[in-house]
Amino acid sequence: MSGDQTSAPARRPLIDAKAAGALLDVPSSWVLAEARADRIPHVKLGRYVRFDADQLGVWWRTRARGPWRS
């Protein structure tokens, strides 16, 4: 390998439902229910459900309503 290695951009780790709920200011039970219904971006890892904080940010911004929205 050469010294010009291209490195992948640093990614934040996946978060659990409790952290996702805190990010969205909703209960973790709501986050899990929405994931089960396939209405919120999530990743299933066996019996575990995890969330990408960046994807959740994009997801809620696409649902924003009001006069300030461009």
Secondary structure, DSSP 8 states (H G I E B T S, - for coil): --S-----------B-HHHHHHHHTS-HHHHHHHHHTT-S--EEETTEEEB-HHHHHHHHHHT--STT--
